[in-house]
């Protein structure tokens, strides 16, 4: 294997880990500020100018706080659960093209770790595996709130994952590929899939809120009902790994939505790259906006919505797309 390729791959992995770990912390700052603005509060103000150093203060707290393993937990599973959440979040990033190909000092850089021909399937599959983190964390804890959280997790996971897969079948039929780069190139020639597959886009976006555990589907770690759900007995950096995984997933699913439905980075120009980052920022902002404006629904309401409303709509969309492509 080419040495330059190995070095480039290692560098890309390290860059992704560093950037998105940092963005997880920075994302909390923007979330606090946006929620504060929408709720007529100030948010972080005192640690550094405009509260910017609050991110560093939180990081120091997480790294230095005592790592407590409570009595009665299944220790090995309790310890590994946060790692599953964080690791799978970053593993999913391997098949996402974060920017178009560019050249530096005559060397062509491909801002994707692995351009595999089943990229969409890989990303969604690895993200789904990450859901075992909260599930195992709750089961391994000796806490009734964590156990209730796990029961909710099981009902939520089997509901929205079906919608995630079905919502993408119609766009996949049109593009004829699982590669995210092929999705981008298809939209350069045929226009955004958002306009030709609006229902699929809406269904996938709704499923993305459940995928990331965000309001109105914040049922697994619902703090006003279950304290912190599966994370109730976690402390220090083990809790931080759950936190990093959640925010990293928000950024990664935003990239996936932009690439699948909103034209991605277009023709690969600088304007296209900036447009992609702007789309990702918009989707991330909407995650925060919905949290400020929308209440959490009950688990039975989520299952009703997924199985009786969203799934039939997804199937109808697939059938209609098939007939249109035939004729």
C-alpha positions in Angstrom: 0.0 0.0 0.0 1.2 3.5 -0.9 3.0 5.1 2.1 1.6 8.6 1.2 -1.9 7.2 1.3 -1.4 5.7 4.7 0.0 8.9 6.1 -2.8 10.9 4.5 -5.4 8.6 6.0 -3.9 8.8 9.5 -3.8 12.6 9.2 -7.4 12.8 8.1 -8.5 10.5 11.0 -6.6 12.7 13.6 -8.0 15.9 12.1 -11.6 14.6 12.2 -11.1 13.5 15.9 -9.6 16.8 16.9 -12.0 19.1 15.0 -15.3 17.4 15.9 -14.3 16.7 19.5 -13.7 20.5 19.8 -16.9 21.2 17.9 -18.8 19.1 20.5 -17.7 21.6 23.2 -18.2 24.6 21.0 -21.6 23.3 20.0 -22.7 23.4 23.7 -21.7 27.1 23.9 -23.8 28.0 20.9 -26.6 25.9 22.2 -26.6 27.7 25.5 -26.4 31.1 23.8 -29.2 30.3 21.3 -31.5 28.8 23.9 -30.8 31.8 26.2 -31.6 34.3 23.3 -34.9 32.5 22.5 -35.8 32.3 26.2 -34.8 35.9 27.0 -31.8 34.9 29.1 -28.0 35.7 28.9 -26.5 32.2 28.8 -22.7 31.9 29.5 -21.4 35.4 30.3 -18.7 35.4 33.1 -16.0 32.9 32.1 -14.0 34.8 29.5 -15.3 37.4 27.0 -19.0 36.6 26.2 -18.5 33.4 28.2 -16.4 31.9 25.5 -14.0 30.2 28.0 -16.9 28.3 29.5 -16.1 25.6 26.9 -12.6 25.2 28.3 -13.9 25.3 31.8 -16.3 22.5 31.1 -13.5 20.5 29.4 -11.2 20.9 32.4 -14.1 19.8 34.8 -14.8 16.7 32.8 -11.2 15.6 32.6 -10.4 16.2 36.2 -13.7 15.1 37.9 -13.5 11.8 39.7 -14.5 8.8 37.7 -16.9 7.0 40.1 -18.0 3.4 39.5 -21.1 2.9 41.7 -21.7 -0.2 43.8 -24.0 -2.7 42.1 -23.3 -1.8 38.5 -22.1 -4.4 35.9 -18.6 -2.8 35.9 -17.2 -4.0 32.6 -20.3 -3.1 30.5 -20.8 0.1 32.5 -17.3 1.2 31.5 -17.4 0.2 27.9 -20.9 1.8 27.1 -19.7 5.4 26.7 -16.8 4.3 24.5 -19.3 2.6 22.1 -21.3 5.8 21.7 -18.3 8.0 21.1 -16.3 5.6 18.9 -19.2 4.7 16.6 -20.0 8.4 16.1 -16.5 9.0 14.8 -16.4 5.7 12.9 -19.5 6.9 11.0 -17.5 9.9 9.8 -15.1 7.7 7.7 -17.5 7.6 4.7 -18.6 11.3 4.8 -16.9 13.7 2.3 -16.6 16.9 4.4 -15.3 19.0 1.6 -14.7 18.7 -2.1 -11.3 17.4 -3.4 -8.6 20.1 -3.3 -4.9 20.4 -4.1 -2.1 21.6 -1.6 1.4 22.1 -3.0 0.6 19.8 -5.9 -0.8 17.1 -3.7 -4.5 16.2 -4.2 -6.4 15.8 -0.9 -9.6 13.9 -0.7 -11.4 15.0 2.5 -13.0 11.6 3.1 -11.3 8.8 5.0 -12.8 6.0 2.8 -14.9 6.6 -0.3 -16.7 3.3 -0.2 -19.5 2.4 -2.6 -21.9 1.7 0.3 -21.2 4.9 2.2 -24.9 5.7 3.1 -25.4 2.2 4.4 -22.2 2.3 6.3 -22.9 5.6 8.0 -26.4 4.7 9.0 -25.3 1.2 10.1 -22.5 2.4 12.3 -24.7 5.1 13.8 -27.3 2.5 14.6 -24.6 0.4 16.4 -23.9 3.5 18.5 -27.3 3.2 20.1 -26.1 0.2 22.0 -24.1 2.7 24.2 -27.1 4.2 26.0 -28.8 0.8 26.0 -25.9 -1.0 27.6 -25.2 1.9 29.9 -28.7 1.9 31.3 -28.8 -1.9 31.7 -25.5 -2.0 33.5 -26.5 0.7 35.9 -28.0 0.0 39.3 -30.6 2.8 39.1 -34.3 2.7 38.3 -34.2 5.9 36.2 -31.5 4.3 34.0 -33.6 1.1 33.7 -36.6 3.1 32.6 -34.4 5.0 30.1 -33.3 1.6 28.6 -36.9 0.5 28.2 -37.6 3.7 26.4 -34.5 3.3 24.3 -35.6 -0.1 23.0 -39.1 1.2 22.0 -37.6 4.3 20.4 -34.8 2.5 18.5 -37.0 -0.1 16.8 -39.4 2.7 15.7 -37.3 5.4 14.0 -34.6 3.1 12.5 -37.4 1.7 10.2 -38.2 5.3 9.1 -34.6 6.1 8.5 -34.1 3.2 6.1 -37.4 3.5 4.3 -37.1 7.3 3.8 -33.9 6.8 1.8 -35.1 4.0 -0.5 -36.8 6.4 -2.9 -33.7 8.7 -3.3 -31.5 5.6 -3.6 -33.7 4.3 -6.5 -33.2 7.6 -8.3 -29.4 7.9 -7.7 -28.6 4.2 -8.1 -25.7 4.3 -5.7 -25.0 4.2 -1.9 -22.0 6.5 -2.2 -22.4 10.0 -0.7 -20.1 11.4 -3.4 -22.4 9.9 -6.1 -25.4 11.6 -4.4 -23.5 14.9 -4.6 -22.6 14.4 -8.3 -26.2 13.3 -9.2 -27.5 16.6 -7.8 -25.1 18.6 -9.8 -26.7 17.4 -13.0 -30.3 16.9 -11.8 -30.9 19.4 -9.1 -31.4 19.0 -5.3 -33.2 15.8 -4.2 -34.9 18.1 -1.7 -37.1 19.3 -4.5 -37.7 15.9 -6.3 -38.0 14.0 -3.0 -39.4 16.4 -0.4 -41.3 13.8 1.5 -38.2 11.6 1.9 -36.3 14.6 3.1 -38.9 15.5 5.8 -39.1 11.9 6.9 -35.3 11.5 7.1 -35.0 14.9 9.0 -37.6 13.7 11.6 -35.7 10.4 12.0 -32.5 12.4 12.4 -33.9 14.0 15.6 -34.6 10.6 17.0 -31.2 9.3 15.8 -29.4 12.0 17.7 -31.8 11.8 20.7 -32.7 15.4 20.4 -36.0 17.2 21.4 -38.8 16.4 20.7 -37.5 12.8 20.9 -35.2 13.3 23.9 -36.8 10.3 25.6 -33.8 8.2 26.5 -32.2 10.9 28.7 -35.1 13.1 29.5 -33.8 15.2 32.3 -37.1 16.6 33.6 -38.4 13.0 33.9 -35.5 10.6 34.3 -32.8 12.9 35.7 -30.2 11.9 33.0 -31.6 8.5 32.0 -28.9 6.1 31.1 -26.3 8.6 32.2 -27.6 9.1 35.7 -24.8 7.2 37.4 -22.0 8.3 35.1 -19.4 11.0 36.1 -16.4 12.7 34.7 -15.1 11.8 31.2 -17.3 8.7 30.9 -20.3 11.0 30.9 -18.3 13.3 28.6 -18.0 10.5 26.0 -21.8 10.2 25.8 -21.9 14.0 25.4 -19.2 14.1 22.7 -21.0 11.2 20.8 -24.3 13.1 20.8 -22.9 16.4 19.5 -20.6 14.7 17.0 -23.6 12.8 15.7 -25.5 16.0 15.3 -22.7 17.4 13.1 -22.3 14.2 11.1 -26.0 13.7 10.4 -26.2 17.4 9.3 -23.4 16.6 6.8 -25.3 13.5 5.6 -28.6 15.5 5.1 -26.8 18.2 3.2 -25.1 15.7 1.0 -28.2 13.5 0.4 -30.8 16.1 -0.2 -29.3 19.6 -0.5 -26.7 19.4 -3.2 -23.7 18.7 -1.0 -20.7 20.7 -2.1 -21.9 21.0 -5.7 -19.3 21.2 -8.4 -16.4 21.2 -5.9 -15.7 24.9 -6.1 -14.8 27.1 -3.1 -18.3 28.5 -3.1 -19.7 24.9 -3.1 -17.5 24.0 -0.1 -18.7 27.1 1.8 -22.3 26.4 0.9 -21.9 22.8 2.3 -20.6 24.2 5.6 -23.5 26.8 5.6 -26.1 24.0 5.1 -24.5 22.0 8.0 -24.6 25.1 10.2 -28.3 25.6 9.3 -29.2 22.0 10.2 -27.3 22.2 13.4 -29.0 25.4 14.3 -32.4 23.8 13.7 -31.5 21.1 16.2 -31.0 23.8 18.8 -34.0 25.8 17.7 -36.4 22.9 18.0 -35.1 22.2 21.5 -36.0 25.8 22.5 -39.4 25.7 20.9 -40.8 22.2 21.0 -41.8 20.0 24.0 -40.8 16.4 24.3 -43.4 13.8 23.3 -44.2 10.5 25.1 -42.7 7.2 23.9 -46.1 5.9 22.9 -46.6 9.0 20.8 -43.3 8.5 19.0 -44.1 4.9 18.3 -47.6 5.9 17.0 -46.0 8.6 14.8 -43.4 6.2 13.4 -45.5 3.1 12.8 -48.9 4.6 11.9 -47.9 7.9 10.1 -44.3 8.0 8.9 -43.9 4.4 7.8 -47.0 4.4 5.6 -45.9 7.7 4.1 -42.4 6.3 3.4 -43.9 3.2 1.7 -46.3 5.3 -0.4 -43.4 7.5 -1.5 -41.4 4.5 -2.5 -44.3 3.1 -4.6 -44.9 6.5 -6.3 -41.2 6.9 -7.1 -41.1 3.4 -8.6 -44.1 4.1 -10.9 -42.6 7.5 -11.9 -39.3 5.9 -12.8 -41.0 3.1 -14.8 -43.1 5.5 -16.9 
